[in-house]
Amino acid sequence: MLLETFHGTDLRRVFDDARRALGDDVLIIRSAVHKEAGITRVEVIAARQQDLQVLKQRLEPTLPSLPSAQGGRGRSGPLIIALVGPTGAGKTTVAAKLALHRNVFGGRKIGIITLDTYRVGALEQMQQYAEVMNLPLEVAYDAKEVPAAMKRIDDRDVVIVDTPGRSPRSHDANAQWQSLLRSIAPDEVHLVIPATMRPDAVPSLVQALAPCRPTHALITKIDELHDERAIADVAARVDLPIRWIADGQVVPDDLHPSRNRILGALGLVTAAAGTRAA
């Protein structure tokens, strides 16, 4: 866990407990002192400096190689970014945000492919987004349809791939859409994780979706947290670069760069600085 919490009745002794547990490079994130039934209660939240440095590095991932205004990016075909994650993580809404946000791929031609043909209403939702956004949408039901679908949107600069939520009960369904995803060969695979997920459950999710070969993580539903410090613990457990976070349902505005928002939750920068998408 990135953040450790220490309690006691004497502030200096609690600081010493944190230093003994985390080492001399411990960084105190937050401390609070209050009286309860006449007794002083101290709470200190701390982290190792080296752990925070690793987190900071993963919050500054290199931006993907995008087509220039004149076209081309060093290889033929569009940049392909896939979104994977559990059911209810908000992948379809994130796909729409990435497609429309002016500070993400602004000015470039976007296409969408959906593999989410299992969930009731999923295809209709994506079709509505594509119609409103005036973007081409392709649907792939099996591997034989992938080459033709990719060819029809080969003129796009960026293609965003939406996928079904992982089903813990249906190994065959998971294997089928994951095979489709591999045939598309995305340049980046972003593991979409709701911030409300228990941090200790994140590693098992990463392992379950390892066949998708995630390259990044994208944290959603931050607006549903009571305490945004939980974002940092989720980010630390996923152990992947994080470029973006999402904090609401508004398309496309509720999409932001990860760094200032996550570090702001730790009190290391002001969260207000991270209001623009990268």
Buried (B, 14 or more C-beta within 10 A) or exposed (E): EBBBBBEBEEBEEBBEBBBEEBEEEBBBBEBEEEEEEEEEBBBBBBBBEEBBEBBEEBBBBEEBEBBEEEEEBEEEBBBBBBBBBBBEBBBBBBBBBBBBBEEBBEEBBBBBBBBBBBBEEBBEBBBEBBEEBEBBBBBBEEEEBBEEBBEEBEEBBBBBBBBBBBBEEEEEEBEBBBBBBBBBEBBBBBBBBBBBBEBEEBEEBBEEBEBBBBBBBBBBBBBEBEEBBBBBBBBBBBEBBBBBBBBBEEBBBBBBBBBBBBBBBBEBBEBEEBEEBB
